[in-house]
């Protein structure tokens, strides 16, 4: 069973021969190696590239241990490059090589060599890409499977697929497993033995318990606003642990750097300014989030919000949490200012749209509650409400488009008007 990952394949195709090192990043086990060594390699062969011009090296493989020496790696690659024809060098887990940046930079000026690498997020993070290749690195971030990718190989209804996806997430290995027990064990072991271990080793963190407790708190708080001070109070009240705000901020940055979570900052729509704290944190994979809390909390409202966020990011949109300040009056008629929240402010260049995630719209009161913040936005950008209700897409008298979650997830053009 091969899951097509055309979004990332097309990104690789567009980046071919651009004079830069293509750096494939993403959370562990999201399919980076398979994308490069199988999907992209097969594409090259369909274009007439022969095997001799595709140089694949898995540096994590013990058989290639000697190639972890930078000079040995250079010598091996050089010996396989002929004078004629383009050569595609593919290095998996390149962080195993000492001074790997020098090795890769050595090929930037060779016109018939195109370089592609993947790296473990324990030692090869997006922040590293910025510095290691002196502005000559072209990062292609790979995410776990989207719902449409997952559903393309799922044997069942879309509703069954959704329940499965919200529970066990979209790591490609999960799509090949059958029993729930097998999936749960895989995710929990992966979290403990791979992700946590990676972080501890890279950052030399001594207090493992603090880090794990922070992850537990984030796992239980998706969809909620969080800042370091709030987390500090949680540590004190729940765990009776004293921890500094700087340490919490450091841990939060780490979790973002290893692609485990993403931070969405609040944006004052009328004031046109960012509000850095509090912010929201969303998990890159719902299965990992659920595994962290032993599959106990299955709040569909928050899971759906995280799911929509991930889909928007996969589509390449920049996503903020929106805030609209309105003037209202309390029960005594006294004027007051109130902040209304828009779940997602989505930007792509000069284009923008606003999205509310509403699991159910059972009555007019709930409908008006979801509409209120959107109606108070005075600009002309498109506004959407996405719901699990089995509705056909329609636009109301305020110009707001209502659509079903499946239409949004399965139609890549669903946000186009």
N, C-alpha and C positions, 0 to 999 in steps of 0.2 A: 504494500500500500504506500503510494507516494502522495503526499499532500502538496498540491501546487502552491507555490509562494510567489506568484507573479509580481506582486508589488515590489518585492525586494530584488527579484531577478531583473525587472525593468530598471531599477535604480542602478544595478551593477552594469547593465548594458549601456545605460546613458553615461556612465562614468568611464567607460573603456577609453584608453588611449588619451586620457586628459592630462598626462604628465604628472600625476599625483599618485601617492600610495593610497590604495583603497583599504580603509581600516574598518572591518566589520566588528561592531561591538554589540553588547546586549547581555541580558541576564543569563547566567549559567543555564545550559540545557534548553535554550530557546530555539536551537536549530541553526546556529551560525555555520558550524563545520559542514553540515549536510548541504546547506545552501551553496557554499563555495565548492566543495569537492564533488558534489553530485549534480545539483540542479544547474549551476553556472557552467560547470565543466561539460555537461551534456549539451548545453546550448552552444558552447564553442565548437563542439564536434559537429553539430548540425550546420554550422557556418563554414565547415570545411577545414577547421583547425585539426591537425593530426596530433596523436598522442605525444610525439616527440617534442612538440612545442608547448605542451601543458606540463609544467613542472610542479608536482604536488609533493609536499613534505609535511607529514604529521610529526611535529616536534615533541608531542607528548608521548609518542610511541617509543618504547625502550629501544627498539631496533635502530632508531635514529639518534641515539644518545650522542654519538660522536659529532653529529651535525649541530649540536647545541654550542659547540665551539664556534665563535664568529668567523674565524679564518677558515675553518674546515667547511662551514656552510657556504661562504663566498666561493671557495675553490670548487665545491660540488656544483653550485649553480652555474658558475662560469664555464665549467666543462660541458654543460648541457646546452649552452647558448651558441647557436650557429650564427654566421654572419647574415644570412638571409632569413626573412620571415619574422613575424612578430612572435615573441615568446611570452607566455602567461605564467608567472611565478606565483604559486599559491602556498602560503605558509600558515599552518594551523598551530595555534598556541605558541605564537612567536616569542612570548615572554620567557620561554625556557632558554632563549639564547642570550648570553651576556652581550651587552652593548648592541642589542638588536637594532637600535635606531641608526647606528653607523652602517650596519650591514644594508639596511633598506635604503638609506640615503645614497649609498654607493650606486644604486641602480636608477636614480632619478634622471641622470644625464645620458643614459644609454637608450637610444631611440627605438630599438626593437625589443624592449622589455617592458611589460606591464605588470605591476606588482599588486597582489591582493593578500591581506593577512587577517587572521582572526586572533583574538587574545582573550584569555581568561579575565573576567572582571575582578579577580583578586589582585592582579598585578598590572592590568592593562585597561585602564578606565578611560572614559571619554575625556576627563580632564588631562590625562596623560597625552592623548592624541594632540592636544593643543600645543604642548611643549616639545614633545619628542621629535616631531618631524618638521619643526621650523616653518610652519605654515604650509607645508606641502602634503599634509594628510587630509584625505577626503573621507570623512566618517559616514558610514552607513549603519544606522542603528536598527537592529532587528528585535522585534517584540515577540512574545509568545503568540500562538495562533490567535487570529481574530475569530469571532463567532462564525463568520461566513466560511473561513478556512476549515474550522472544526466541523461545521455542519456538512461541508462538502464530502466528508468521508464517514459521517455518522449514519448508522443504520437505525433510523427511527424518525419520529415526527420532530418538527422544529420545537415543539413544546417540551418534549422529552430531552432533546439536545440542549435546550436552554437550562433545564434543571441540572443536567449533567455538567454543563459548562460553568454555571454559577457555583457549583459545589467543588468540582475538581480542576477547573481552570483550563488553560490552553497550552501547557507544555506539550510538545509533540509526542513524547513518550506516552503521555496519558491517553492519547487518541488510539494507541495500539493495545491498551490494556482492557480487560473484560470486567473482572470483579471489583467491587467497591473496596474490599479489604486490601487488594493489591495496590490500588491507586492511593489509598490513604497511607499505606506503609511507604510507598515510593516518595510521596511528597514530604512526609514527616522526616524520613531519613535524609532526603536531599537537603532539607532546610538545616538540619542539625549537623550533618557530616560534611556538607559542601559549603553552603552559604555562610553559616556562622564561622566555620573553621577558616574560610577564606578571609573574612573580615579580621578575625583575631590575629592571623598570621601577618597580614599586610600592615595593619596599624599597630601591632604589638599591644593590643588592649589587654590589660591585666584583669579588669573587673568584668568578667563575662556575664555575671548575673545582672549588672546594671543594663548592659546592652540588650540582653534578652528580655528584660522587663520592659524596656522602652518599646521594643518590637511588639510585645504583647499589648501594650497600651495603644499603639498605633493600629494594631489589628482590630481592636475593639472600638476604634473611633473613626473608621472611614466615613466620610461625609460630614464630620464634625470639625469645627474650627479649633486649631491647636496652636499654642505658642510655648516657648521654653518655660515661662513662668508657670503656666497652667500645668505643664508636665511636672515641674519641680514640686508643685503643691500635691500632685497626685502621688508622687514618690513618697512624700512626707506623710500624707494621710493614710495611704493604703499599705505601703511597705515599711513605713517608719524609717526611711532611708534618706540621708542628706546627700544631695548631689548638686553641683553647681550648674547654673544656667549655661555657662560656656561649655561644660562637658556635654550637656544635653544637645546644644546646638552642634557640637562636633559630631556626635553620634548621628544626628539627623542628616548632616552633610554626607557622612559615610554611606548611609542607607540609600541616599540619592545617587552617590557616585557609583555604587555597585548595581544600580538599576533596579533595586528592590522596590523602591517607592519613588513617586514623583511629587513635587511640591507645586501646588497651584495657589498663586498669590491673589489677594483681593484687589479689585480695580474699581475705583469710584467712577462710575460712568458719567455722571453729571460734572464732577469736579475734574475729570480726566487726569487722575493721578493714582499711583499704586499705593496700597496700604500693606506694608510688608508683614505685619503681624496683627491678628492671628492669621494662619493660612490653613489650607487643607492638604492632606497627604493621601494619595491613592496608590494602591498596590499594583505592580506591573502584572501580577497574575493572581486571580481570585483563589485558585487552588492553594497556592502557597500561603495566602492570607488565612484561609480556612484551616489549613494544616497547623498553622502556628497556634491557633486556639482550639486545637483538637476537634474541629468541625462542630463546635458547640453553638456558636452564634450564626444564625442564618437569616439575618434581617434583609429580606428581599429588597426593600426600599433602598438601603445603602449599597447593597451589592449591585443593583441596577445602575445606581449613580456611578459607581466605580467602573462598571462595564461600559457605560456611555463615554466616560472620560477616556478610557483606554482606546476605544474605537476612534474617537476624535483625534487622539495623539497619533494613532497608527496612520490616519489619513493625512498627517503632516500639519495639522492645525496647532497653533499656539493657543493654550487654554488657560483662562483666568477665572476666578470666582468674581462675579459681578455684585456691586453694591449700588443701590439707588437710594438717595436720601430724599425723603418726602416730608412735607409739613402737614401735620394732622392736629386734631384736637382730642383731648382726653374726655372722660365722662363729665367733667366739670366745665368743659368748654375752653380749657386752657391750651394754648398752642404748644406743640411739642414736635421735635424732629425725630423721625423714625427711619431706621435703615431696613430696606427690603433687599433680599438676596436673590440674585439670579445665579442658578447653578453654574452655568458655563458661558463665558464670553469668549467666542472663538474667532481668531484672527488668522488670515492668510494673505500676507501682503496688505493691499488696501481693502480687501474684502473682510467683512465681519458678519457674524450672526450671533443671536442669543438663544440659549436653549434651557428649558426647564425640564427636569426629570420628574415625572409624576406617575408613580406605580399604578394608581387607580384614580379615576375621576367619578366616584359613585353618585355625586349629586351636584347641584348648582353651587352650593356653598364651597365645596372643595375646588370646583372649577374656577370660581372667582378668586379663591385664595392663590391658585397657581398663576392666574392672569394678572394679578394686581401689580407685581413688580414689573412685568413686561409692558403693561399699559403705561407705566410711569416713565418709560424710556422715550425721550422725545425725538431721537434720530430716526432715520428711515431704513436702517438695516433690518434684515429679515429676522423674524422671531418664530421659535418653534416650541411646542410642547410635545414631549415623547412619552407615551404611556403604554402600559401593558394591555390596556383595554382593547378588545378586538374591533377596532374602528377602521374605516376607510379614511384615507387622507382627506382633510378638508381645511378650508380657510375661513375663519369667522369674520364678523363684521369689523373687527379691529385689525384685520390683516394678519392675524397670528395663525400659523399652520399647525394643525394637530396631526400626529401620525403615530402609528403603532410601532412598537420597539422592533418587531421583525422587519418591517419595511426599512427602518433606519439602518439596521445592521446588515441586511442582505442586499441592499441596493447602494452601491458605492456613490451613486449620484443623488442620494435621497435628500441632501441639503441644498441641492440646486433648484432654483425656482424658475 
